[in-house]
Amino acid sequence: MKSSSAPASPRTRTLTSKEIWRAPIWLGVITVVGLLAALFSDGVGDGASWLALAVPSAVSIWFAVRPARDARSTDPTRTARPTRPTQS
């Protein structure tokens, strides 16, 4: 019996839970280290806390500003939004 679903694109693959959660967990660990360094240390610890707390902020800004990478953006014949006909 054949499956009625369309075959997956050659570039599409299913991510494992480990692949999905790796970056968010590391960002959380870096954030906790930065918060603890800010709370319990002075001097060099302050600089370490600034650096550790800047990493998640920089990553968030990077992903907020960069354009989305999906199938629509790689096909030059398609537009991101449908265009409306102009009225004359």
Backbone bond lengths (Angstrom), bond angles and torsions (degrees), N, CA, C in turn:
res aa  C-N    CA-C-N  psi(-1)  N-CA   C-N-CA  omega(-1)  CA-C   N-CA-C  phi
1 M - - - 1.435 - - 1.527 108.82 -
2 K 1.322 116.55 129.26 1.452 121.52 -177.74 1.517 111.04 -85.08
3 S 1.309 114.34 148.18 1.456 120.12 176.87 1.522 109.00 -79.81
4 S 1.323 116.46 140.92 1.457 119.80 -178.47 1.522 112.35 -86.13
5 S 1.335 117.37 -8.49 1.458 119.24 -179.30 1.522 109.83 -79.06
6 A 1.314 114.47 151.43 1.457 120.41 -179.64 1.520 109.07 -72.25
7 P 1.329 117.11 148.42 1.468 119.45 178.77 1.527 110.46 -67.70
8 A 1.308 115.50 149.16 1.464 120.71 179.99 1.520 110.04 -69.45
9 S 1.304 115.18 148.13 1.457 121.12 176.57 1.524 108.68 -64.03
10 P 1.324 118.11 148.68 1.459 119.88 179.47 1.535 112.47 -61.05
11 R 1.329 117.26 -25.31 1.457 120.17 -179.46 1.527 112.25 -89.89
12 T 1.313 118.29 -5.57 1.455 121.92 -177.25 1.518 109.36 -98.21
13 R 1.335 115.33 132.26 1.456 118.82 174.01 1.517 107.97 -144.47
14 T 1.295 115.80 156.66 1.456 121.39 -179.25 1.520 109.07 -82.71
15 L 1.323 115.90 132.01 1.459 120.68 178.14 1.517 110.13 -87.00
16 T 1.316 116.32 145.65 1.451 120.65 175.88 1.529 109.16 -81.07
17 S 1.324 116.20 164.31 1.468 120.37 177.76 1.523 110.94 -59.47
18 K 1.309 116.32 -38.43 1.465 120.57 179.36 1.531 110.71 -61.60
19 E 1.322 117.81 -42.13 1.458 121.57 179.19 1.531 112.01 -68.59
20 I 1.305 116.78 -35.41 1.464 120.87 -178.53 1.528 111.20 -71.50
21 W 1.320 117.70 -42.66 1.459 121.97 -171.44 1.522 114.62 -94.71
22 R 1.335 118.76 -5.13 1.463 121.18 -176.26 1.530 111.59 -58.77
23 A 1.303 118.56 -54.17 1.472 121.71 -176.91 1.529 112.54 -66.54
24 P 1.341 120.57 -45.95 1.467 118.58 178.19 1.527 113.65 -61.11
25 I 1.321 117.50 -36.58 1.465 119.73 178.87 1.523 110.11 -66.95
26 W 1.341 117.46 -43.50 1.465 119.61 178.30 1.527 111.48 -63.59
27 L 1.310 117.14 -39.72 1.470 119.07 176.84 1.531 111.00 -63.64
28 G 1.314 117.18 -37.89 1.461 120.61 176.53 1.520 112.07 -65.55
29 V 1.328 116.99 -41.71 1.471 120.86 178.49 1.527 109.97 -63.99
30 I 1.318 117.38 -44.22 1.468 121.02 178.75 1.529 110.43 -62.14
31 T 1.321 116.98 -39.85 1.462 120.91 178.38 1.524 111.52 -63.67
32 V 1.322 117.48 -45.34 1.468 121.39 179.33 1.525 110.47 -62.93
33 V 1.340 117.56 -42.89 1.463 120.96 177.81 1.525 109.97 -60.46
34 G 1.336 117.34 -42.61 1.460 120.69 178.76 1.517 112.51 -64.19
35 L 1.322 116.78 -42.04 1.462 120.25 178.77 1.529 112.06 -65.89
36 L 1.331 116.72 -41.42 1.458 120.17 178.33 1.527 111.39 -67.35
37 A 1.327 116.83 -39.14 1.464 119.93 177.31 1.522 110.44 -63.73
38 A 1.306 117.97 -39.43 1.470 121.11 179.22 1.527 110.58 -67.92
39 L 1.307 116.95 -33.73 1.461 120.87 -176.36 1.528 112.97 -78.26
40 F 1.326 116.33 -39.22 1.461 119.73 -169.73 1.519 115.93 -109.64
41 S 1.314 120.95 -0.59 1.462 119.40 -175.99 1.523 111.42 -134.09
42 D 1.319 113.91 161.93 1.462 122.05 176.36 1.524 108.72 -127.26
43 G 1.308 115.52 165.72 1.467 120.05 176.31 1.514 111.85 71.90
44 V 1.340 114.69 -112.98 1.469 120.19 -178.69 1.528 110.66 -62.72
45 G 1.318 117.56 -33.93 1.462 121.81 178.80 1.518 112.51 -61.73
46 D 1.345 115.89 -33.35 1.464 118.82 177.30 1.531 110.82 -64.89
47 G 1.330 115.33 -43.40 1.467 118.97 177.19 1.517 112.23 -64.22
48 A 1.340 115.31 -40.12 1.471 119.74 178.00 1.523 110.60 -63.93
49 S 1.327 116.55 -38.68 1.462 118.93 -179.87 1.529 110.73 -68.05
50 W 1.316 116.80 -40.30 1.465 119.90 177.04 1.523 110.59 -60.47
51 L 1.314 116.07 -45.09 1.463 120.20 -179.46 1.530 110.72 -65.06
52 A 1.339 115.87 -46.30 1.468 119.39 -178.15 1.525 111.93 -64.96
53 L 1.328 117.84 -33.91 1.459 119.98 179.05 1.526 112.39 -83.18
54 A 1.325 117.20 -18.05 1.463 120.23 176.93 1.533 111.59 -76.06
55 V 1.329 116.93 -29.06 1.478 120.30 -177.67 1.528 111.71 -61.13
56 P 1.340 120.64 -54.22 1.473 119.33 178.47 1.533 112.80 -61.71
57 S 1.327 116.21 -35.01 1.471 119.10 177.80 1.522 110.89 -65.09
58 A 1.327 116.87 -44.40 1.464 120.89 179.65 1.527 111.31 -64.35
59 V 1.319 116.78 -40.91 1.471 120.46 178.67 1.526 110.16 -63.97
60 S 1.321 116.79 -42.67 1.470 120.37 178.97 1.523 111.52 -62.66
61 I 1.318 116.08 -44.75 1.470 119.86 178.61 1.521 110.48 -63.96
62 W 1.329 117.28 -41.59 1.467 121.49 179.80 1.533 110.77 -58.00
63 F 1.316 117.13 -47.71 1.465 119.77 -177.76 1.520 112.60 -75.82
64 A 1.321 118.26 -21.69 1.465 120.70 176.53 1.520 111.33 -77.32
65 V 1.326 117.06 -31.77 1.461 121.29 -174.10 1.528 112.44 -90.54
66 R 1.309 117.60 -35.81 1.471 119.30 -175.24 1.528 110.82 -69.48
67 P 1.308 116.57 149.63 1.473 119.08 179.60 1.536 110.82 -69.13
68 A 1.315 114.87 151.77 1.467 120.22 179.96 1.517 109.85 -66.66
69 R 1.321 115.24 142.54 1.463 120.64 179.11 1.523 107.66 -110.17
70 D 1.327 115.50 101.58 1.454 119.78 178.73 1.519 109.22 -143.81
71 A 1.308 116.69 -176.98 1.465 121.06 -176.29 1.522 111.75 -62.53
72 R 1.323 117.11 -34.84 1.455 119.33 -178.14 1.527 111.66 -67.33
73 S 1.324 117.42 -35.97 1.456 119.16 -176.54 1.518 112.61 -77.17
74 T 1.339 118.91 -16.97 1.461 120.36 -179.66 1.526 112.28 -90.78
75 D 1.312 118.25 -13.89 1.460 121.26 -179.69 1.527 108.72 -97.28
76 P 1.351 118.06 108.45 1.462 119.76 -175.72 1.520 114.24 -68.02
77 T 1.330 117.74 -15.16 1.466 119.61 -179.03 1.521 111.87 -83.83
78 R 1.317 117.41 -13.16 1.462 120.76 -179.48 1.518 109.73 -105.51
79 T 1.299 115.65 147.48 1.458 120.34 176.82 1.516 109.21 -102.23
80 A 1.305 116.02 156.64 1.459 120.15 -179.44 1.528 111.01 -65.85
81 R 1.323 116.05 -38.72 1.460 120.68 178.54 1.516 108.93 -122.61
82 P 1.304 116.72 142.91 1.460 117.34 176.30 1.539 109.93 -65.26
83 T 1.285 115.47 141.54 1.463 119.48 179.40 1.506 109.82 -89.99
84 R 1.311 115.13 142.73 1.460 119.78 177.51 1.506 108.11 -93.48
85 P 1.323 117.41 144.73 1.453 119.01 177.54 1.541 109.72 -65.90
86 T 1.292 115.23 143.04 1.465 119.65 179.09 1.516 109.73 -81.48
87 Q 1.319 115.81 144.34 1.471 120.04 178.47 1.515 108.73 -92.83
88 S 1.307 115.62 136.02 1.466 119.73 179.96 1.493 111.15 -101.47
